[in-house]
Amino acid sequence: MAATVGRICGARLLKNYGLVGPQVCQLSTNAQGWTKSRKLLLSTLGVIGGGAGALLFALEQSVDASGTEAHPYHQPWSHNGWFQSLDHASVRRGYEVYKQVCKACHSLQYVAFRNLVNVTHTEAEAKAEAAEVMIKDGPDEEGNYFERPGKLSDYFPSPYPNENAARAANNGAYPPDLSLIVLGRKGGEDYIFSLLTGYTDPPAGVALREGQNYNPYFPGGAIAMAQVLFDEAAEYSDGTPATASQLAKDVSTFLRWCSEPELDDRRLMTIKAIGIFSTLAAIVYYYKRHKWSSLKSRKLAYKPVSKK
């Protein structure tokens, strides 16, 4: 519209309106009216911005390639893609792996037992899982703390009372909380899977201190956590063969769910939003064509007044 008004002004059709003409002509967005210096400035800024972005990308890739740790392979997870959901059977098996293997050292302080309901367990099963844990509560009327069976509203308790106790039990190493570990590590579940299955003997020239193990996927290679996943290291309630890779795959999927428990709901909402906004876009486009068709198809003719 602004370009059309500019062309009208350029044709001097509004020359009799001295105040309106210059103001309307300023609305033109035609690039032909730009000065040479302005075009040069904008071109320079575009080249500099694109070059800076390419440089940052190249530097990030070079830094990753220059690291000493191995890069995890991308696994064909069933929840890859915008419209794929988590494998809930795998999430349940991953919870069993965490309960039988990982729970002894690692906590899930941001996950509550109620989060398991209708995801991996029924409400009754989740209540039974919570009741197996003793939660420190209080104080009571006499000011004493006591222990009680867990409830759905309770969060997974830490295996250690504090950080110092955790370090003392693990030769000075502090086992990290696993609630957000997938989001907190580059590579996500690919990194977790590769780390759990990547233990090997240290190469020649690499010296490890007592209590350390070699894992090429861990930064520096020396990790305090020993290999914990072996064939039949845990038992599945559904009878799935508990190989080391299966255990690592399931617990990685479970930890992905712990980091994003709303993942399935968010993707389902994305599908709904795409459908709703697609319909609204079609309606708005039709309404726009309906309203503007008469204006865009009309013809304007300029008939100068004849001099008599």
N, C-alpha and C positions, 0 to 999 in steps of 0.2 A: 504493500500500500504506500509506504514512504517513497519507494522508487517511482511509483506511478505519479505521485504528487510532484516529485522532483522533475520528472519529464514534462509535466504540465507547466511547471515554473520555467523550465528551460525553453519551452515553446512560447513563453511570454504571453500565455493566455490570461494570466492574472496581473498584467502590467498596470491595469487601472487601479489596483489596490496596493498602494505602495507599502503599507504597514504589514499586510498579510503576506505578500509575496516573499520577502526575504526570510521571514520566520518559517514559512512552509518549506522553502528550498533547503533549509538546514536539516530537514528530516531525511534527506536522501542518504542512503547507505551505499551508494555506488562507489566501488573502489577506484573508479577512474578519477575521482575528485581528490584522491590522496596525493600528497606531495611526494617527491622522490625520496626525500630524507625519511619520511614516515614509513614508506614501504621498505626502505633499507633497514630501519630500526626494527620493525616487526619481523623481517626475515632473519635478522641477526639473532633476535631473541628466540625465535623458533629453532634455529640451528643450535644455539647454545643449550637450550632446554633439552632437545633431543640428544645431543652429545653427552650432556651430564647424566641423563637417564641410562644411556648405553654404557657409560663408564661405570656407573654404580653397579649395574647388572654384571658387567665383566669382572669388576673387583670382587663381588660376592662369589662368583663362580670360581675365581682363582684362589680365593681364601679357602673355600671348601675343598678344592682339589689339592691344596698344599698341606692339608691336615694330615696328622699321622694315623688317624683312625680310619677304618674301612667304612664305606658308605653302604647303608642298608639297601637291599633290593626291594623294589616295590612289589608287594604281594597282591594277588587278585582278590581283594576283600569283597565280600558280598554286599557291603554297604557303601562301596565306591559309587560316586555319581550323585546328582542332585535328587534323583527320584528313587533311590534304593534305600531300603530299610535295613536295620540291624538284624542279624540272625539271632533270634531270641533263644533258640535252643543252644546255640553256641555261647550266648551270654550266660545262660544258666550253668552250662558246663564250666565256663570260666570262673563263675562264682565258686563252684565246687573246688576248682584248682586253687583259688585264693584261700579258701577255707582250710584246705588240707595241707597246703604247701607254704603259701606266702604270708598267711596270717600270723605265723610265729614271729615274724620280724617287722612286717610293714603294716601300717595303719591305713584306714580309710575314714579319716575324721570328718569329711564333708559328705559322706553318704549315710543315710539313715535306713533303718530296716523297712520303713514304709515305702521307700523308693523301689523295693523289690516287688511290691504288690502289682499284679497284672503285667509284670514285665518278665520276671523269671519264676515267680512263685505266686500261688494264690494267697489270699489274705490269711487263711488258716496256716498255711505253710510258713509264711513270713512271721507270723506270731510265734510259731514253734521255733523258728531260727532265732528270734530275738530272745525267747525265754531260756535258751541254752547259755546265754551270756549273763554274767553277774555285773550289774552296774552299781557303782558307788554313788550313793544318794545321801541327802540330808542337808542340814542337821535336823534331827527330830525334836520333839518337845523338850528333851533333856539336853539338847545341844550336841548330840553324838551323831557321827556319820555311820551309815550302815550300807549293806549291800542288798540288792533286790534283783529279781529276774528282769531281764530287759523287756521293753515294750516297743511297739512299732514306732513310737516317736523318738526313740533313742538312736544315737549315731553309733557306728561301729567303734568299739573301744580300742584304744591303743594297746599294743602288747607290753609297753613299758610305761612306768609312771611318769617319767620325764626324759629329757634328752640325755642327761648324764648317765642314767641307768642304761639307756639304749647304747650309748658309746661304750660303756664298760662291758656290756655283753657281746660287743662285736669288734673287739680289739681297736677301739677308738673310732671306728666308722659309724656314721649315723644313717640308718636305713631311712630313705625318704618316704614321705607319705605318698600313696599311690592314687589319691583321689583325682588329681589333675595331671598325673605324670605324662599322659599321652599328649596333652596340649603343651606341657612344659618342656618337651624334648623335640628337637627338630627331627622330622621323619615320622613322628607319631607312632602308630601301632607297628609300622614297618621297623622302626628302631627297637621297639620292645621285643618283637619277634626275633629279630636278628641278634639282639643282645642275649636273649635266653637260650638261643640255639647256637651261638657262635663261640663257645668256649673251646680253646685249643691250647696246645703246648706253646710256650713262648719261643720265638725264633732265636737263632744264635745271636748273642750279643745283648740280649735283653735280660736284665737281672731284676728279679722280683724279691721284695721283702717278705718276711715271714707272715703268713696269713693272707697274702695277695694271690690273685689268679689272673691269668692273661685272657683278655677278650679284645679282639681287634676292633670291635664296634664301640668300645668304651673309650672316651677321650683319654689319651695317654696309655691305654692298653692295660694298665694295672687296676684291677677292681677287687674290692674287699669281699664282695658277695661270691660265694662259691657256686658252682653249677648245681642247680636244685631240681631241674627237670630231666628226668630219665624215663625210659619206658616203664610203665606201670608205677610211676611215682605217685599217682593219685588214682582214685577209682571213681568212674562215672556211674551215676545211678541209672542212666538209660542204656548201659551196656556198650557204649562206644569204645573201640579199642584205644587205650590210653598210651599212645606213642608219644615220644618227646615232642615231635613237631605238632601233634594234635593238641597236646597240653599247652604249648606256647601259643598256638593259634587261638584257642578258646580264651585263655587268660588275657591275651592282647585285645580280643573283641570285648571282653568284660570290662577292661580298663578304659576302652574307648567309650563304652556306655557310661562308666563312672564319670568321665570327664565331661560328657555331654548327654545327660539323661533325657534331655528334651529333643534329641536329634530326630527321632521319628516324627514327633508332633510338629516340629518345625518344617520338615520336608513335606508332611501332609498338608500343612497350611500353605506351603509354597504352591503345591498343585492346585489347591482351592483358589488361591489368589490369582494364579495365571488364568484359570477358567473364568473367574469373575471379571477381571480387568480386561480380558480379551472381549468378552461380551459388551462391557461398558464402552470399550474403544470403538467397537463396530457401531454401537448406537450413537455415540457422540459424532463419529465421522459421518454417518447418515444424516444426523440432525444439522451438522454444519453444512453439508452439501445442499440440504433442503432450504436452509435459510439464506445462503449466499448465492444460490443458483440464479435467482432473479437479479441480483446486483452484478454478478460477474458476467452475465450474458446480455445485459442491456447495452445499447449503443448511445453514445453521446455525440452530438453534432454541434459544432460551433458555427452559428450563422451571424456574421457581422451585420450590424445595422447599416443599411445602404444610405449614403449621403444624398440628400435631395435639396 
